Amino acid sequence: MNNDNEHKEGQEKISKEKSLNTSINYRQVFDDISSKYTSRRRITNKVVSIVAIVFVIGAIIPLGSILLEVIKNGIAVISIQFLTQPPGSIGSGSGGIGPAIQGTLITVGLASLIGAPIGILSGIYLSEYAPAGSAKGGRERAISFFANTIRLFNDVLTGLPSIVIGIVGYVTIVLAINSFSVWAGAFALSIIMIPIISRVTEETLKLVPNSLREAGYSLGISKSKITLFIVLKNAKDGVLTGVILAISRIAGETAPLIMTILGTSLFFTSLTGPVDALPLRIWRLASQPYESAHAFGWGAALVLILMILILSASLRIIARGRGIKVRTETI
């Protein structure tokens, strides 16, 4: 009897040792495999990081070279007279770009007042009230068809040559009032702005987590307040980026302005008359066979870049201040 018990205990010990050894072997194999995969992931991560840095540097080099070239050739002509005086006679090397700066601010500002609200509201509609997806009922199908049509027009307008938009502004406004005007230029530039802002707003709002919307619905908040005070508030940085991109795009457009505001050497007089703009002034100065005109063109290009940078920084500061104010209010 004792021999049987000893034999059973021995077998149990042997089986326990075997199971322990097996688990140790499995653990060792698992550690070896995980260490191999970990080292492979680290190598892959380093390679991808290095490639990304190389591409970023490759993208910055052309931009930096352009900025350095503009600064090198344009900084010499920057002065109070250059920024405030009207252009002098052709080839004289006197005068400035005062009317062009004034006209650019007026035209771009008016175009932004027209295009930014329309672009933001259309992006909100496409993201929150007509999201892309399968529609079941007749009403949902009609809304989906309408939204897809808007998306199609946005894509078409984004890739449309700006000269075509300038011709549209010329036919619809310039010929209607028999005069080149600020209104025509702002109308043409706003058409360029709208699809950019709309697309960026739509894609930015889609990134807001649905849990925020569901939390608002659970509290009984209406969809309009959820969209304005929760969704749009959390996506305001992306929406603002879209507005800045659109403003930067239209601030350097020349072809639509040739067809709509024509340009002048005088300061602004009325919204229904022609006005100068920096892109037009740069184009005209670059077309002249005089070194002084080319130097003034470089200076005007530098002023245009600085204006866009200052405007972008100002918009972000204003948006940050509004964000602090909104957080102190209740829905």
ZIFEN-V303011 format. One line per field, one symbol per residue. psi: psi as a letter, one per 30 degrees, with the letter a starting at -180 (. if undefined). A space follows every 50 residues. Layout:
# ZIFEN-V303011
psi=???
This chain:
# ZIFEN-V303011
psi=eeeeeeeeeeeeeeeeeeeeeeeeeeeeeeeeeeeeeeeeeeeeeeeeee eeeeeeeeeeeeeeeeeeeeeefffffkleeeffllkalkffglaageee eeeeeeeeeeeefeeeeeeeeeeeeeeefilkakkeleeeeeeeeeeeee eeeeeeeegkkfeeeeeeeeeeeefeghkkleeeeeeeeeeeeeeeeeee eeeefffkkfeeeeeeefggkleeeeeefeeeefgeeeeeeeeeeeeeef fgkeeeeefefellgllkelfgllllleeeeeeeeffkhkeeeeeeeeee eeeeeeeeeeeeeeeeeeeeeeeeeeffll.
